[in-house]
């Protein structure tokens, strides 16, 4: 029995990259840091990550091939501190979100230990094109 993949369907021409995006998204699913995704309008979204203990300069937000990548790395300020118990996570993280075509990052803010990344989706342009038929 042959498995027909989503990107190989005969009516979906040029969508082979979509299958790779889905596979790439499914790979990196770590639970840290926790996050929310909320819809804030018809074409507006907000991703909120719990980044308590991270300063603004400890965080980096980049767009890499339609993937929104958020990284955090805390710097060890005082190596002379002796912890009797260390229950607050201070580990580095990387969280990726694949963005659909037309979705852009509008703003990023940090407030009360929460990093907010606002996204907007531009409405697609309607294009009608007539293709001439040539006789050979």
Buried (B, 14 or more C-beta within 10 A) or exposed (E): EEEEEEBEEEEEEEEEEBBEBEEEEEEEEEEBBEBEEEEEEEEEBBBBBBBEEBEEEBBEBEEEEEBBBBBBEBEEEEEEEEEEEEEEEEEEBEBBBBBEEEBEBEEBEBEEEBBBBBBBBEEEEEEEEEEEEEEE
